[in-house]
Structures are given as C-alpha cells and as structure tokens.
Amino acid sequence: MTKSQPKYRIIANKILENIQDGTYPLHEFIPKEIDLADKFQVSRPTIRQAIQILVSEGYLARRKKSGTWVQSTKMTQGFTHMIKSYSDEMGEKGVIPKTEVLNLTKITATLEIQSALKLSVDDTVFALTRLRFADEIPVVLVTSYIPTKYLPDLDQHDFTKESLYHTFKDHNLALRHASRELEILKADETTAALLQVSLNDPIFYFHTITYLDNYAPVEYSIAKYRGDLNSFKIEINQ
Amino acid sequence: MTKSQPKYRIIANKILENIQDGTYPLHEFIPKEIDLADKFQVSRPTIRQAIQILVSEGYLARRKKSGTWVQSTKMTQGFTHMIKSYSDEMGEKGVIPKTEVLNLTKITATLEIQSALKLSVDDTVFALTRLRFADEIPVVLVTSYIPTKYLPDLDQHDFTKESLYHTFKDHNLALRHASRELEILKADETTAALLQVSLNDPIFYFHTITYLDNYAPVEYSIAKYRGDLNSFKIEINQ
C-alpha cells in the first residue's frame, strides 16, 4: 500500500516508528526540523507536514517557544466524543483504512440484544462482524447488531467497501445519540489472533447503543480496540 | 465498617457478590423479589431498595414486563462525563469511600507537568498521591499536580478527610472543563500491590487536565482505575 501514500505520510510513519520504539521517548523533545530533514533526506516542508499529521493524530504536541515533544505513543481515537464512520476518522488522520467482513448474517435477537435495542422475543437482527485496519495494522474488531426492520437488505451491501453509517444515512436514518460503556477485557485466543496481539493482552471493550432522532435504538455494537495502539480523548464541560 | 451500613446496603452487597461470582450471570435475569426476600431472610421493601441501589450503580437493569437482569459486573464510574469529587460520587452510589494519602510534597515541575499546566521551568507544584477505596476495596490510585501559586498552603490540608475539589471550591477556584486521555496500562509491582491486583493486570490509565473558568489549567492528574472493578459510561450527542 505504501507506494500510494504521499511522501510526508511515509516520513510521518518513520517518525512514528521512532516514537513507538522509544528512539524519541514519551514526554521528551524530538529533534529539530532541520535535523529531521537531514536524517530522512527530505525537505523541511515535508518534515513540517509529517509533524503536523502526528500532532493532529495526538502523538506529538508543540509549543512555539519550546519545540515539539512526544505527547502519546498511541493513536488518539475520536470514538469517545463523536459518532463517525471508521473510514472517515482514519481518512482525517491520513492513514489508510481497510475493513474485512468476518460475518454478516440474520439472527434472532438474544436477551442481551433485545434489551439493548428494545426488541421483542421474535425480532431479528443482522449481526455484522468487521475487523478494521489502519495502514495494514489491525486496530479494532467490532460486531454490530442492527434490527432487520430498519434495513431489510443490509446483507446485500459490501461492507469491505461501504460504511455502515453511510448506509444508515443513505436510508435517511440520522444518528443523533450514542451511549457507550467502556470496560477492559483480556484478549482470548480468537481476539488475540484477529487483532494480532498476545493471549490475555488488554483490550478496550466498548458496548454502544446508537439512537436515531426519536431515540429509537438502531445499532448495538461491541467493539474491541487494541490496548497497545489506541488512546481515547474525553472532553467534559460543566 | 459494615455495622454502620443500612440493611438494604448489606443485602445489595450480598447480591453484588453473587453477581461477581457468577451465581447471577451477566445478561441473565436474577430471581424474583419474593425469592430473594426468602433467600436473604429480609422484607420485600429491603430487597427492592437493594435492587434500586444496584440499578443506580449500573450492575442491574430492569424492564417492567420482563424483570431484572445483570447488566454489568462492574461499578459504573461517572469520571468520563463529569467533574466530581470521588467522595461525592461514592456517596451517591451508597458505598463508603476511604482515602489514604501516600504522598503530598512540593516539587519543581517536570517538562510533562510544565506542558500540561502551562508552567515555566522554575514553577513549583504540589504532588498529591492518593489511594481511594469503596467499601474497603481499593478502586483508584491517583496522583494530582497542582501549581503552588493557586493554593500555597495545600500541604496543610488533610486529604484523608478533605476533598481536593471541595478545597478548590473553598478558595473560589471553579472547575469548568476537563480534558481526559484514556489508555490501558499493565500494573507494575507498585500499582499491583497498592490496588491489590496481580502483576500485569490491566488498568484504566487516565491523564486529565482540569481547567478553571478562564481556561487556566489548575490540576494535572494521572489516575489508575482497577480494570476488573470499574466501567465508564460515555454519552455522545450530535
């Protein structure tokens, strides 16, 4: 995939490797632009663009008089403050998203799903399991349950290419509110294998109910984000 | 501490033990009120109060026609959607909070602290480390950095009895905004020992900057919440 990436993205990924392998340690300054330009044999504007990307992704922070330092070794996800499609969010970060669809079937709602989506015993839902990548690295494994009454032909869509949220939008289903509950999970064999982590590695474990304008629940999802790669930002005002 | 607790709290804790040991499994119904009253040899109003507490803490959920089921095996923390003192939050949940102060000293701000609190190289901060309990079980280990310029006599306070946020309030420092970043950490020896978990157990790792009305940062805190006991609720509107 690398050849389709612009030069500044390639350099950003190289700097990121140096952040993640500890060459540029957490909370310490990275080298000056001119030294980075020399190290990576590119122009200063390219370095500046690469740094800008890493600032917007939350890895680096910058203050005019002090310089640029390592703020986080992880990718900051907006999942905790907005309802946005994975591909849109990755696109804004400048990384290349990829989605594998592991399962898309119609099932009868279990008690847990009935309760989350306010369904009756006989109601059916689509169960959609997707593994999602950023620059070829698995980031999140997510299973969504969607009542079949909203989108009866959901299983006709190709979610390796289409976004579930864009599909909602195309059917005039406007998402207005999401209620997420966050726990930590230790990866079992399946999750470890799919997310390419070790058995028992810690995983962010989100349960989310997403609602339409009229507060009817339209999606219940269970997402497992790799603990080693992701961080979440939460803003509180009162 | 138990003898100071009301009867419904004691029963709530017994039901909670049954939730956490799997007697009442996640997402399954718990027994009817009348059967619980019989099991615990208390009146039905006491059972009803106990269930109400566990619903408000997020462990149980209820629907009129269906019954009451286990929603979560963990204590839901409001930390992700409000700025509130730990003791106030625990008080609302009906559990008995306790705080141990492990450290309270004046130090020179490191680069990380300077950056978070917008301080200069020579500025000093108070470093306050507290271990906080709910019903005698350690829940969170938190270190707060507070610029000495705001509260020069902070080290004269007894934070086993006083709340830091109430102290801010008493000095007319109104907290308006908090920016939290969430990661997962594996417990090292110290954290494992203090939080009474095993080495490498997963921990919620929050970095928070709290701001005054005028967006001046007044506290930088690093909190480690036990991964096995806590969950966090996040509401998103757009």
Boltz contact constraints between the chains, C-beta under 6 A:
constraints:
  - contact:
      token1: [A, 27]
      token2: [B, 112]
      max_distance: 6.0
  - contact:
      token1: [A, 80]
      token2: [B, 234]
      max_distance: 6.0
  - contact:
      token1: [A, 83]
      token2: [B, 236]
      max_distance: 6.0
  - contact:
      token1: [A, 83]
      token2: [B, 238]
      max_distance: 6.0
  - contact:
      token1: [A, 112]
      token2: [B, 27]
      max_distance: 6.0
  - contact:
      token1: [A, 177]
      token2: [B, 237]
      max_distance: 6.0
  - contact:
      token1: [A, 178]
      token2: [B, 236]
      max_distance: 6.0
  - contact:
      token1: [A, 179]
      token2: [B, 235]
      max_distance: 6.0
  - contact:
      token1: [A, 180]
      token2: [B, 234]
      max_distance: 6.0
  - contact:
      token1: [A, 181]
      token2: [B, 231]
      max_distance: 6.0
  - contact:
      token1: [A, 181]
      token2: [B, 233]
      max_distance: 6.0
  - contact:
      token1: [A, 182]
      token2: [B, 232]
      max_distance: 6.0
  - contact:
      token1: [A, 183]
      token2: [B, 231]
      max_distance: 6.0
  - contact:
      token1: [A, 184]
      token2: [B, 202]
      max_distance: 6.0
  - contact:
      token1: [A, 184]
      token2: [B, 227]
      max_distance: 6.0
  - contact:
      token1: [A, 202]
      token2: [B, 184]
      max_distance: 6.0
  - contact:
      token1: [A, 202]
      token2: [B, 202]
      max_distance: 6.0
  - contact:
      token1: [A, 227]
      token2: [B, 184]
      max_distance: 6.0
  - contact:
      token1: [A, 231]
      token2: [B, 181]
      max_distance: 6.0
  - contact:
      token1: [A, 231]
      token2: [B, 183]
      max_distance: 6.0
  - contact:
      token1: [A, 232]
      token2: [B, 182]
      max_distance: 6.0
  - contact:
      token1: [A, 233]
      token2: [B, 181]
      max_distance: 6.0
  - contact:
      token1: [A, 234]
      token2: [B, 80]
      max_distance: 6.0
  - contact:
      token1: [A, 234]
      token2: [B, 180]
      max_distance: 6.0
  - contact:
      token1: [A, 235]
      token2: [B, 179]
      max_distance: 6.0
  - contact:
      token1: [A, 236]
      token2: [B, 83]
      max_distance: 6.0
  - contact:
      token1: [A, 236]
      token2: [B, 178]
      max_distance: 6.0
  - contact:
      token1: [A, 237]
      token2: [B, 177]
      max_distance: 6.0
  - contact:
      token1: [A, 238]
      token2: [B, 83]
      max_distance: 6.0
